[in-house]
Amino acid sequence: MVITPKEEPTVAATRRDSLLSIRGRVYDTHEPPVALAGVTVTVKGSSMSTTTDADGYFNIKANKYDVLVFSRVSFKSTEFTVSKSENALNISLKEEVADLEQIVVVGLSEQKKKHIASSVAQLNVESNIRGKPITTLSQSLQGGVTGLQVTQNSGLPGGDAATIKIRGISTLGNSNPLVLVDGIPMDMNHIDPVTVQSVTVLKDAAAAAIYGARAANGVIVVTTKRGIAGKVGLTYDGYVGIQTPGCLPKVVDAPAYMRMYNEAQVNAGKQPSFSDSDIIKTIEKVDPVRYPNTNWIDEVIDQRAPITSHTISVSGGNSIARFALSGNYLYQKGMLPVNNTSRFNIRANTSVTLSKNFVVNLDMLAIKRNTLTPNRTAGNNGNRLLEDIYRVPPTILPKYPEENGRMVYGRYVDIVNPVAYAERGGQRKFESGQTSINLQPKWRIMPGLNLRGQFSFRLNSDISRDTRNTYNFFDYYTGQLLQTWSMQRAVSSARGTYYYLGANADYTLNVGDHMIFAMAGYSQEETNSGDWDVSSLISGYAKLNYSYRNKYLIEGTVRTDGSSRFSADNRFGFFPSVAVGWNLHNEHFLEDVGFISNLKLRGSYGYLGNENIGLYKYQTLISASNGVEATYGNPYITWETVHMMDAGADLGLFSGKLELTFDYYDKITNDIILNPALPLVGGFEGEVPVNAGKVKNKGWELSMNYNASAGKNVSISVRPGVSYNTNTIMNLVAGPYINSTGTTIDQVGSSIGSLYGYKTDGLLQAGDFDNTGKAVVPVLPNAAPGDIKYLDLSGDGEINAKDQTLIGRPVPQLNYFSNFRVSVKKFDLEFLLQGTGKSDAVLLDMFALPLDLSKDGGVPTQYYASRYWTPERTGARFPRLSTAPANNKLPSDFWFQNGAYLRVKYIQLGWELTSNFIKRTGINTLRLYFNAQNPFTFTGLKLTDPESRGNQWTYGIMKTYTVGCNIQF
């Protein structure tokens, strides 16, 4: 435990016991720790004091409950409450460094902030992680760093991690950034957020080039907490709360459904299905068994799902050994039946000083996660049970009255209702485990020269179990057997390993006005995912930093990588970068401008690579079943390469109270791997990978950090940020590429994943037809008033495939956030706003066209019920009702909504208790808080969440309300 400074002195205990002897030693927080001489040790509120000797030792007497204050110039004062005699008390003091002197983790090394010339951003861990009820670390990056597009696509327990893009989408393939935890690539969502010490984002080529072949999409560097020399301390972090669906559209009741269904049948040229007598009996509840009015949301959805997390941490040590141990348990129930996830996470970070100049870090991590879902799922973002809620009509009874010990469920056509699936459909259990060790020796050969090594090994295991018991479905009235679900017992498993071995040497030299930092290293790694999925990477790298008078900065980085994903002739790539910086505030012409505390201009240019293209694309694979080519390989494919230019400026005003950072970047990805079809005239059928694409991303980022205080009891912090990115395809061999559903297109001049379809002009009206019913404008066959009016872009007088074109952009170009925090004495209030600019969100499936019998129907939402076309409601938002709406199902801009939104990501109120009574119980600090996540969203988007979007089976983001506490013993 780190004993942190107190904002406000505590009053010494009034009750005086006999004097206690306190002996100990004071260290700094370096690794290995260095004993501090000249530290003043004072009994607060008295004249009793002493000073540490040359080896950092001290000896003082005090009463029980007295407070000892440890202070020294250039260090933050620290307090310790006496509870008993101490013979070997260890105290650590943190250096009090100016903002520009702060150490920033940048890739494989650490640098002072003032020496960095590349584009690097740090997440404010205290604000975005500490005391926040987040289940995955990726969620904390939303609203934390400019230039990141962070989207939480689902609220499903076990599948609620966010996707992250740094400075746009760079490739048509995998565009996820490289994430390293304590120097090792891994999924950041596998670690407990409470254990995180720092998160650094490397955004430009100069910062990321040290990772070469894997850095094309940016790099996120995470470090976890380590123990420091000091008294062993215990910390508890925990919260409990409830989750409620953020967007769960309500549907119409049974009478409204029956009327709308009849209308849809008539519009499709059929007879009504429900008589007026049926509707009246349903309204009057004459016979709820024969004429039910079921609300499937109430029957299936848990709108108060619990969530809880508990972390216990122990840390401390001395000059010989330091440790940080933590254990976490997370439980999250979903809103669906048989739906929850639990995670157990144990981390042990240790540091041992074997000699004065030799330290070994050994970290161990064990993770176990169990996720349970109904055995009726549709991928990680949704659940078929959600679809059933919007598909099965309210005229179906969940369960009939039980007779003779037999349960009978209501049925819709051949579909078993969602209650039956929840109770009889079984479950899918996914168990994942991970165990890893990370060994990092460090040898300080001489002042300024260090040699580091690293060995890491990770074992992953995944098991999926699908279970269901035999069950017979009968007709309630006739007793006829309608359907039998057979017993299901399916198990699949996978095991994988990963190892990393690396070493590097760095040398720092300060001579007069010159500072030189040089580093060179080597690494090799291998990933084995089982089933012959093996890949390896071997790398060498070097870096040089130079600073003159802390004014003029230059960074140079080179890296070469050899990847098994490419053929022997194309296996190695070379990735250089350079960055320059100018600290103008150190120039003599700004010496008298007192309000400028920092002014830096930065520029960089470099090359990055992308080897994350899949395995064996350079080899032709033969099918084991028939000996025919299964996939065609290309031995000439090579790296996707990124060329990036960045120009930026950092400005600090009023002694660092106000900080501004601006960056402009231009990023081009060359040699993107595509899979064009082989020409049939060559006698081949299939696709072959080629380097044939080129994409450009450019944009800008602006962030601000303002900190102020009003007296000693009030402090205010505001941290807004905004970023803008455009994405353009510059070259695409054999393009354009249209996806299998015909809804998106990649073509030269457009952005990746642009929306494709028909342009429209509202709905057809009676005036679009003559007196005989013949259309006077181009229409689809059997079109009628109330159908969508498509535009004839080709001018051939018909609506056909020639009229399809690029119609929209689903990815927002503008992203923004603002964090605000105010503290008054021991109370603090904090909230985060986050949002995006305009994008095109598509209304899909049953939310757009309910009652479509070609898709097993669907129940209209209440929003839809008053907004569909009728002869009396010609300005409607939706087309006319129909059980066969083929003409209205074509992909078109008619279904677009503006996806812009502003969301309150969280509001948190905290209270810190530090009274003498609390301290006498053995508690150093106690902080209580209330947090509301996603409580408010402002958007014009209807029927779907602006982040997760999707359709009727998309598991949307949850609103979460928690109370929690942090206790330091």
Buried (B, 14 or more C-beta within 10 A) or exposed (E): BBBEBBEEEBEBBEEEEEBBEBBBBBBBBEBBBEBBBEBBBBBBEEEBBBEBBEEBEBEBBBBBBBBBBBBBEEBBBBBBBBEEBBEEBBBBBBBEBEBBEEEBBBBBBEBBBBBBBBBBBBBBBEBBBBBBBBBBBBBBBBBBBBBBBBBBBBBBBBBBBBEBBBBBBBBBBEBBBBBBBBBBBBBBBBBBBBBBBBBBBBBBBBBBBBBBBBBBBBBBBBBBBBBBBBBBBBBBBBBBBBBBBBBBBEBBBBBBBBBBBBBBBBBBEBEBEBEEEBBEBBBEEEEEEEBBBBBBBEBBBBEEBEBBBBBBBBBBBBBEBBBBBBBBBBBBBBBBBBBBBBBBBBBBBBBBBEEEBBBBBBBBBBBBBBBBBBBBBBEBBBBBBBBBBBBBBBBBBBBBEEEEEEBBBBBBEEBBBBBBBBBBBBBBBBBBBBBBBBBBBBBBEEEEBBBBBBBBBBBBBBBBBBBBEEBEBBEBEEEEEBEEBEEEEEEEEBEBBBBBBBBBBBBBEEEEEEBBBBBBBEBBBBBBBBEEEBBBBBBBBBBBBBBEEBBBBBBBBBBBBBBBBBBEEBBBBBBBBBBBBBBBBBEEEEEEEEEBBBBBBBBBBBBBBBBBBEBBBBEBEEEEEEEEBEBBBBEEBBBBBBBBBBBBBBBBBBEBBBBBBBBBBBBBBBBBBBBBEEEEEEEEEEBBBBBBBBBBBBBBBBBBBBBEEEEEEEBBBBBBBBBBBEBBBBBBEEBBBBEEEEBBBBBEEBBBBBBBBBBBEEBBBEEBBEEEEEBEBBBBEEBBBBBBBBBBEBEEEBBBEEBBBBBBBBBBBBBBBBBBBBBEEBEBEBBBBBBBBEBBBBBBBBBBBBBBBEBBBBBBBEBBBEBBBEEEBBEBBBBBBBBBBBBBBBBBBBBBBBBBBBBBBBBBBBBBBBEBEBBBEEBBBBBBBBBBBBBEBEBEBBBBBBBBBBBBBBBBBBBBBBEBBBBBB
